[in-house]
Amino acid sequence: MRWDCYVIGADAAGLSAAIQIKRLRPQASLKVINMGRIISYGACGIPFVISGEIAAPEKLIHFTPESFAKLRGIRVDTGLEAVSLRTKDHLVEVKDLETGKTTAEEYGQLLIATGALPYRLPFVDYHEEGVFHVHTIEGLTRILAFLEKTKPRTAAIIGAGNIGLELAEALKKRGIDVLILELLPEPAALWPARIRRAVAKKIEEKHIRFFPGTAVKKVSKNGRGFVLETDERSFEAEAVFTVVGTAPATAFCRGEADMTRNGALEVDRRGRTSDPDVFSAGDCATVYHRLLKRNVYYPLGSTANKMGRVAGINMAGGDVVFPGIVGTQILKFFELSLAKTGLSREEAEKEGIKTKSSVARRLDKSRYYPGAVPVEVELVSEEESGKIVGAVVVSGGNAVSFIDPAAVAVYAGLTIEDLGWFDSAYAPPYAPVWNALVSAALKAVSNED
Ligand SMILES: Cc1cc2nc3c(=O)[nH]c(=O)nc-3n(C[C@H](O)[C@H](O)[C@H](O)COP(=O)(O)OP(=O)(O)OC[C@H]3O[C@@H](n4cnc5c(N)ncnc54)[C@H](O)[C@@H]3O)c2cc1C
């Protein structure tokens, strides 16, 4: 049988697309396959299950294949892995992971929504009990079983990016002594300097042992725990987590569509790859950056859902052009809420954009209202035009109420003057009269320090 639409991957991007295809082209024959048995879940919640804030891994699951079929009318076949692709013949070769049998499936249009896989350090044996990466719900179950059974007193995390930091907090909350080993000189390396500094300070405050500039070269079992070795020294821990980034899960389609160096599928703003009948979305694909005016690899759940929706509508015969991301992100690290949108000054400089920045420090509620916490906003604007190109927020409360309006400003090309007179909400329990974002914009307008 030739499927009108074939979707590989049943999570954020794949299922967002499938829902649109079903909605707009209900008569089309649609097949969705997924390698894992569990579909549609919030991997983003994994650290919070480890910390105990969320009671169980199952809480992260939005749909099972059964509930998806019942509520959305779409069948998802799990335990099937796409192993090769022949775009010339419109064929995808699919392996049944239970029987090992491989079949060729014919498609009219194909969506590749296979996400990304965590990098595995070549010197680490991930089969060893007590060694983990943090990526899937199946992996989470393994982690929880280990933590509950062996009750480790110490854990080493290799990598101080977003997931490494969220994990450090989670393990600390379980009473585990945490050690972070990071190759680069600072934690949160992909974030702006203001955030990197705030994270480094918080790491110290929380008594997490942090070793920057540390290249682990060997991990070996040693009695109850592990020894992690660099050229100069060694560390000991009873559990090891590697969180050193991800790579697009596209090995099976190499050579069949244009890819970036890291293996992300190049797509246009309709989600189409260099093959007109093959679409891609989510962590396995690039995405258009509105400010940079080019595609970037920016793997996030927010983008995967949107790009999946765009690809699905276009596969169903619609015509949606994705306007692009502006690089909005937020991260919780203990009491801190850290967020950015657009370009930091460092990033703008690399792009040859001359910027100025203004910083405002305020409270997030009226000074006299109980629970008011500090918030710091840095606004980055283009020197000549005054257009806002980015913002950075470090908040003791919730940075969303500052970063989202800033993201709209960047998206819409507003200037510091526009934002300075922006009609922001005020009531003592929620916001002060002069909120930090508005203050930063007005400071920029009047060139105040
Ligand atoms: C611990 C953690 C925390 C995160 N926190 C955040 C956050 O706070 N905010 C945020 O925006 N993002 C966050 N993310 C990222 C977010 O989860 C991803 O961007 C999102 O899941 C990507 O969705 P996707 O559909 O592209 O891919 P995935 O969710 O990875 O889904 C891909 C699916 O394809 C299947 N698959 C893969 N290869 C094949 C194949 N060959 N054949 C068949 N099926 C295949 C997989 O089994 C999987 O089900 C986090 C991720 C992790 C791991």
PDBQT file of the ligand as one rigid body, heavy atoms in Angstrom, charges set to zero:
ROOT
HETATM    1  C1  LIG A 501      15.728  16.269  30.130  1.00  0.00    +0.000 C 
HETATM    2  C2  LIG A 501      15.207  17.173  29.045  1.00  0.00    +0.000 A 
HETATM    3  C3  LIG A 501      14.710  18.425  29.381  1.00  0.00    +0.000 A 
HETATM    4  C4  LIG A 501      14.234  19.275  28.388  1.00  0.00    +0.000 A 
HETATM    5  N1  LIG A 501      13.732  20.489  28.749  1.00  0.00    +0.000 NA
HETATM    6  C5  LIG A 501      13.211  21.310  27.797  1.00  0.00    +0.000 A 
HETATM    7  C6  LIG A 501      12.619  22.546  28.156  1.00  0.00    +0.000 A 
HETATM    8  O1  LIG A 501      12.543  22.912  29.343  1.00  0.00    +0.000 OA
HETATM    9  N2  LIG A 501      12.128  23.351  27.169  1.00  0.00    +0.000 N 
HETATM   10  C7  LIG A 501      12.170  22.973  25.837  1.00  0.00    +0.000 A 
HETATM   11  O2  LIG A 501      11.697  23.727  24.984  1.00  0.00    +0.000 OA
HETATM   12  N3  LIG A 501      12.715  21.780  25.475  1.00  0.00    +0.000 NA
HETATM   13  C8  LIG A 501      13.227  20.961  26.413  1.00  0.00    +0.000 A 
HETATM   14  N4  LIG A 501      13.749  19.730  26.053  1.00  0.00    +0.000 N 
HETATM   15  C9  LIG A 501      13.803  19.383  24.616  1.00  0.00    +0.000 C 
HETATM   16  C10 LIG A 501      12.477  18.786  24.108  1.00  0.00    +0.000 C 
HETATM   17  O3  LIG A 501      12.133  17.673  24.884  1.00  0.00    +0.000 OA
HETATM   18  C11 LIG A 501      12.663  18.402  22.655  1.00  0.00    +0.000 C 
HETATM   19  O4  LIG A 501      12.990  19.581  21.942  1.00  0.00    +0.000 OA
HETATM   20  C12 LIG A 501      11.422  17.767  22.051  1.00  0.00    +0.000 C 
HETATM   21  O5  LIG A 501      11.084  16.574  22.706  1.00  0.00    +0.000 OA
HETATM   22  C13 LIG A 501      11.674  17.462  20.575  1.00  0.00    +0.000 C 
HETATM   23  O6  LIG A 501      10.573  16.854  20.032  1.00  0.00    +0.000 OA
HETATM   24  P1  LIG A 501      10.697  15.969  18.718  1.00  0.00    +0.000 P 
HETATM   25  O7  LIG A 501       9.321  15.524  18.384  1.00  0.00    +0.000 OA
HETATM   26  O8  LIG A 501      11.474  16.696  17.698  1.00  0.00    +0.000 OA
HETATM   27  O9  LIG A 501      11.627  14.731  19.120  1.00  0.00    +0.000 OA
HETATM   28  P2  LIG A 501      11.488  13.630  20.281  1.00  0.00    +0.000 P 
HETATM   29  O10 LIG A 501      10.679  14.137  21.396  1.00  0.00    +0.000 OA
HETATM   30  O11 LIG A 501      12.882  13.182  20.549  1.00  0.00    +0.000 OA
HETATM   31  O12 LIG A 501      10.697  12.472  19.543  1.00  0.00    +0.000 OA
HETATM   32  C14 LIG A 501      11.230  11.731  18.503  1.00  0.00    +0.000 C 
HETATM   33  C15 LIG A 501      10.529  10.386  18.433  1.00  0.00    +0.000 C 
HETATM   34  O13 LIG A 501      11.002   9.707  17.292  1.00  0.00    +0.000 OA
HETATM   35  C16 LIG A 501      11.266   8.346  17.596  1.00  0.00    +0.000 C 
HETATM   36  N5  LIG A 501      12.317   7.902  16.676  1.00  0.00    +0.000 N 
HETATM   37  C17 LIG A 501      13.619   8.276  16.629  1.00  0.00    +0.000 A 
HETATM   38  N6  LIG A 501      14.264   7.675  15.617  1.00  0.00    +0.000 NA
HETATM   39  C18 LIG A 501      13.338   6.891  15.002  1.00  0.00    +0.000 A 
HETATM   40  C19 LIG A 501      13.398   6.017  13.891  1.00  0.00    +0.000 A 
HETATM   41  N7  LIG A 501      14.508   5.844  13.164  1.00  0.00    +0.000 N 
HETATM   42  N8  LIG A 501      12.273   5.345  13.548  1.00  0.00    +0.000 NA
HETATM   43  C20 LIG A 501      11.130   5.518  14.245  1.00  0.00    +0.000 A 
HETATM   44  N9  LIG A 501      11.019   6.338  15.298  1.00  0.00    +0.000 NA
HETATM   45  C21 LIG A 501      12.113   7.017  15.661  1.00  0.00    +0.000 A 
HETATM   46  C22 LIG A 501      11.696   8.355  19.057  1.00  0.00    +0.000 C 
HETATM   47  O14 LIG A 501      11.417   7.089  19.649  1.00  0.00    +0.000 OA
HETATM   48  C23 LIG A 501      10.845   9.479  19.637  1.00  0.00    +0.000 C 
HETATM   49  O15 LIG A 501       9.632   9.023  20.169  1.00  0.00    +0.000 OA
HETATM   50  C24 LIG A 501      14.238  18.858  27.027  1.00  0.00    +0.000 A 
HETATM   51  C25 LIG A 501      14.728  17.591  26.689  1.00  0.00    +0.000 A 
HETATM   52  C26 LIG A 501      15.200  16.746  27.692  1.00  0.00    +0.000 A 
HETATM   53  C27 LIG A 501      15.715  15.383  27.296  1.00  0.00    +0.000 C 
ENDROOT
TORSDOF 0
